[in-house]
């Protein structure tokens, strides 16, 4: 008999659930799960390095076979989730919640503050097709090779393309072909230990939710042949007795075509074989022993007799899983951000430095007020304060140097090119703003929900306004 690992007595950074809006799990009747990077975790660097290799090979077959291109290698740190691709200028951008560009790189080279301001002004319109957000971990390979190709294009050109938009289109086409051909998934199934992130507590999470009376749903864009194999690898070893992962779920829907599953109306089919090749149109009632393909969220709500805030959906794609289900259906949402383990570890590591920065900034603000008052007194013809102003300027310069040293030290604990995932300078990043607005809760792993139990009442912290003390 399988023995579950015990829950830790306290939530560490790996299992912490972060709350944007109050969520009472006791009122949730059905929980839907995405699979890739949600129910099943992957080693992102290894997976994306392999994706990069297939992507690169497809581009070589397009005729991009120069020695310089063949020498390119994947760099997992070059791209983080949430960056914006500027297809017109060949730049990668990190923007804040106001769509103001805080960092920009043309290819691999950082743009200066003045160059970025000249190119983008005070904000950019993210609704145009010029800009594309890299919003999942599956985006790391395409973002990396796009930046490298921009550099190569500027130096020597690329066959068949005449601008940066052409480069992005070629990268997207080559990556789609790599996924469609299935090489990546076959590689994973041949060597799961190299690609899978195994979490025994995830199985316990689902089993407790199931036994608490929740209707559990698997809704994935992956096909049935891959889904059944990878779910067995990730869950069956950690379930009791002879139980399999299929017994956890009341509804299994594959090839769901999200976000279209949430935004449109599509026919639902029953899968009749292990390879997912034989289908028959759905009729009647949903069965827990059946596997379905396609369909849409509105039809699912009708079949379940549930809607809106009775359903919690858990996924890793900020748009395809969270924004559309929240906006269009008013489902409750949980975003899985695997990077939160590193993000929280980063915050813990820089805590002493952050306290030092806060103290220095408070000193700087007091000195700036004193300096500005001295200048204002001079304007009124009062006693000259030039000497005092000079002393204050020297103190401010010294403070700025100390602040720079602290900020550089803080940067050593996070991504060397883009910094923190959820920050753009002192402000929230665009990704953080999307998470705050659309995800009721978010966590690094689904086992965070398990630690909280299926009956937990997640309460958001009191929000702080600028005038709050």
N, C-alpha and C positions, 0 to 999 in steps of 0.2 A: 504493500500500500504506500502511495506517495505521501510524504510528509511535507507540508508547506513550510517554507522558511517563515520565521516569525516576523511580525511587523516591528519595526524599530519603535522604541519608546517615545521618541520625538522625531519630528520631520526634519531631516537634514536637507541640504540644498537640492539633492536629487529628487526628493519626494514632496517638496513644498508646492502647494496650490496657491496661486496668487489671484486675488479676488478683485474684480472691477465692479460687479453688481451682485447684490444679494441673490443667492441661489439655494433654495431649500430642496435637497434631494428627495425628501419624503414626498414631495408633490410631483416628482418626475415619474411618469409611468413607463416611458420607453427611452432607451439610450441607444443611439445609433453611433457606429464607429466607422471611420475610414480605416484602411489597412496600412498602406505604405507610410512609414515614418509616424504611425499612430499606434495601431495594435502591434505592428511589427517594426522594430527599430533596426536601422542599418548603420554600419560604420561608414559615415558620410565620405571621409577622405578616400577610403578604399573603393567605395562604389563609384564616386565621381571620377577618380583616377581611371577606372576601367571604362566609364562612359566617355571620358576624354579620349582614351585610346581609340575607341570605335568611331567617335566623332572625327578624330584626326584622320583615321584611315579612310573614311567616307570622303573627306575633303581632298585627300591625296588622289582618290579615284576621280574627282572632278577635274584634276589637272594641276592642283596646287602641290606640286612635288619638288619644289626647290629644296636644296640642302638646308637652307635657313628654316624653312617650315618643318621639315622632317626632324630638325634638332629641337623643336619646342617640347617642353615638358610641363605637366600639370603642376600648378602651385595652389594648394588648397587655401592659402592665406590671402590670395589675390582678390577674392570675392567673398562677400558675406550676404546673407539673405537680406532683402529689403532695398538693395541698391537699384538705381534707375539707369537703364540704358538709353542714351541719347543717340538714336540712329542717324541723325543728321550730322552731328559733329564728331561722332566716334568717341564719345566720353562715357565714363561711368560716374554716377553722381550719388552722393549721400545727401538727402534733403531732410529738413525738419518738418514738424507737423504743419507748418504754414507753406510748405512746398518751396522754402527758401534753400538754395544750394549752399551747403556748409562745407562740402569737400567735393572736388572734381578731379578726375584723372583722364587725360587724353591717352588712350592706350594704357601704357604702364607708368606714364610720367604724371606727377602731380601738377595741377594747374595752380598758379599763384592766386591769392585772394583777388587781386585786380583783374586777372584774366578771367576768373570765374564770374566776377561781378559784371564785366563787360559782355560776357557771353549770355548771361542769364538774368541780369537785373535783380530785382527784389524777389521774384518768385517765378515759377514755371507752371504752365497749364498741363497737368498730368492727364487730362482727358483726351488729348490729341494722340494720334497714332505714332507720333514722333517718339514718344517715351514709353518704355516697357519696364515694368517692375519685376525684379528677380525675387519671386515671393515664396520659393520653396528651396529645400536643400538640393533638389534635383537641378537647380539652376547654376550650381557652382562651376560645372564643367563648361557650360556654354559661355558664362560670363568671363571665365579665365581665358578661353581661346579667343573670344571676341577682342579682348584687350590686347592680346598678343598679335592678332591679325591686323589690328589698327596700326600698331607699330611697324609691322612688316609691310603693309600697304603704303605707309608714308615713305618708307625707305626704298622699296623696289616695285611696288604695285603687285596686283594679284590677277591672274588670268580670268577674264570674263566679268570682272566687277569694276565699277567706275566710281563708286562712292561708298561711304560707310554703311548706308542702308542696305546696299547690295551684300556687304560682308555679313550683316546680321541675318539677312534672308537666307544666305547660303548656310550659315551656322544652324539656324533653326531647321532647315530642310534636312541637313545631314544628321542632326540629333534625332529628329522624328524618325528617320529611317533606322537609326541605331536601335531605338526602342521598339519599333514595329517588327523588326527582324528577330527580336527576342534574344539576342546574344547575351545581354546583360543578365536577364533572368535565368538563362541556362547556366551562366557562370556561377550565379549565386547558389543555385540548386546543387551544382557539382561541388562547391566548396563553401557551405554555409557558415562554417566557423570563421572564415575570413571576412564575411560581409554582415552577418546578423549580429545584432545586439540582443542578447538573451536576458529577459527579466522574469524570473520565476514568480515574482509578486504580481505580474500582470495577469497570470492565470488565476491567481487567488482573487484578484480584483473582480474579474468577470464572474467567477463562480459565486462570490458573495452577493454580487448584484443580481444574478440569476435567482439565487435562493431567497433573496429579499423580495421577489415578485416583480422585478423589472423585466419588461420585454426588451430583449437585446437584439440589435440589428447590426449586420455587417453590410455596409454600402461602399463598394470600392470600384474604382475605374479599371482595376486589373481584371484579366480574364480568369475563368474558372480553373483552368489547368494549373496556372501559377498559384492562384489563391489557395487551393486545397493543399498544395504541397508545402508552401511556405508557412501557412498557418499550422500545419501539422508539426513542422520543425520547431516553430516558436512556442507552441502551447502543449502539445500532447505529452512531452516528457514531464510536465509539471502538474498534470491533472491526476486526481485520485483514481486508483483501481484501473479499470480498462476504459475509462472515460476518454472521449476525443473532443477536440475543439468544436465539432459540429453540434454536440449536445449543449453547448453554451448558448447558441443563437437560435432565436425564434424565426428570424428572417435573414436570409443571405441573398444579397443582390450584387452581381458582378457586372463588369462592363457598363457601369452606370452613366458614364459620360458626364460626370460633373464638370463644370457647374450646370450643364444642360439639364441634369436630373432635377435641379431646383428651379430652373427658370422656364422650362418648356413642358410640353405634353408628348410622351413617347409610349409606344407599345411595350407591354411587359410580356416576356416569354419565360417558359420553364426550360431549364437546361436538362437534357436527357442523357448526357454521357460525360465521362470524366474529362474529356478534352474540351468540352464546351462547344462542340461542333454541331450537334443535333439539338434543335429547339422545337418547341411547340407553343402556340399562343396560349397565354394564361387565361384560365376561366375558373370561376368559383371562388374559394377561400384560400388564403395563404396557408401553407403547410410548413411546419418546422423541419420536416425531413426533405424538403425540396430546395432546389437552388434556382434563383431567378436571374434574368438578364434584362437590363434596360429599365423601362418604366420611368416613373417620375414621382416626385415627393407628394404632389396633390393626390395622386391615385393611392399612394401608400397610406396617407392620412385617412382616406376614406375606408380602406380595407381594415385598418387598425381601429377605426373609430376614435382616433386621437388627433389632436392638432395643437398648434401654437406652443404655449409654455408647458404643455404636458410632456414635450419631447426635448431631450438634450442630445445635441449632435457634437461629436468629438472628432476633430481632424487637425491636420497640420498645415493645410493650405489656407492662407488668410483670406483669399477671395473665393476659391472654389468650394471650400468647406464652411467657412465662417460667415463672411460678409453676406453672401446670397441667402443662406438659410436663415440668418438673422433678419435681414431686410425684408425678404419676400414672404417668409412663412412665420416669422416671430418665434422660431424655435430658440430654445436656450442653447448656448454655445460654450464649448471648451476647446481652446486652441492648444495643441501640443507643439511646443517649441523645444526641440532637443537641446538647442544652444543655451537654454536657461541654466543648465548645470554650470556651464562655463561663465555665464553672465553673473550669476549669484556668487560664484567663487571669486570672480574679479572684484565685485563690490566688497566682499569680505576682505580680500587682500589689500585693497586700497583704503580701507576705512581709516587707518591712522593718517594717511596722506590727505584724505578728504577733510578730516577734522582740521588739519594744518592749513589747508587751502581756505576753508571757511573762516578760520581765524585771521589769515592774511587778508582776505577780501573785506572783512569787517574793518580791519585797520585801514585798508586802502580807501574805503568809503568815507571814513572819518577824516582822513587826510585830504581827500578830494574836496570835501565840503569846506574844510578850513582854508584850503588853497583858493577855492572859488570865492569865498567870502573876502579874502585878502585882495583879490583882483577887483572885486566889486567895490571895495572901499577906495581903491585907487581911482576908480572911475568917478567917484564923488569928490575927488580932490582932498580926501582926508590924509592923515599922516602916511607917508610912503611905507609900503610893506614889501619893497623889492627884495630886501635881504631875507625877509621871512619867506617870501615866495620861492626864492632860490633854495632855501633849506628844505622846504616842503617838496619841491621838485626832486631834489636828491633822494629824499626818503621814499618818494613814489617810485623812482627808478629802481632803487634797491629792492622795494617790495615786488616790483614786476619781475625782477631777476629771480627772487625767491619763489614767486608763483610759477615762473617758467620751469624752474628746477623740479618743483613738485609735480607739475603737469606732465613733464617728460618722464618722471619716475612712474607716474600712474599709467602712462602709455605702455610701459614695458610689460604690464600684466594683461594686455588685451591685444587685439589684432593690430599688427604693426602698420598696416596701410589705412584701415578704416576706423579703428578704435572700437568703442562699445557698440553692441548690436542695437541697444534701445536708446542711445543718446546720439545727438548730432550737436556737438559743442555742449553748451549748457542746457540745451532744450531737448525735448523728446524727438526722437527720429520719426520719420513718417511711419515706419513699421510699428513703433511704440504707440503712435496715435491711433493706428488702425486696430491694434490689439485692445487698447483702452476703450475704443468706441464700440467694437463689435463682439469681442470675446467676453462673455460673462465671467469666466475664469480661465486661467491658463497655467500650464505646468510643463515640466520637461518630459514626464512620463505619465501614462494612464494609471500607473500604480499609485500616484499621488491621490487619485480619487479613492483608491482602495484603502489607503491608510486612513482617510477621512471617514470611511464606512459608507454604505448606501443610504444612511439616514442623516447625513451631516447637513447642517445649516451653515452654508458659507456666508459670512457677513463681510461686506466691504468696509474698509477703513473710512473714517471721517475724512472727506476731501478737504484739502487746505486751499484757501483763497489767499491772494497776495497780502491782504490786510490782516489775516489771522496771526495771532501772536504765538 
